[in-house]
Amino acid sequence: MKVRDFGELVQLRNEGKIGYVDFLLKGVYRDEYLQWLDERDEKPNEDNAELFFEETEASFEASLFYPN
């Protein structure tokens, strides 16, 4: 699957044209999201995609303020 430009995906997500599942599966977090789902024995859905995105975003922001 072709990874789409992050900025394009953000724009589509903000416009409501795609949900969190498409945002994740078509972007750079695809492999991480699929692994996260596999570890939890879950299938992609909007609820867990949004949770994954929020956790990933929070982790990224924390790393900016508290680098190792």
Protein Blocks (a to p, Z undefined) as FASTA:
>chain_A
ZZddfklmmmmmmnopacfklmmmmmmklmmmmmmmmmnopacdfklmmmmmmmmmmmmm
mmmmmcZZ
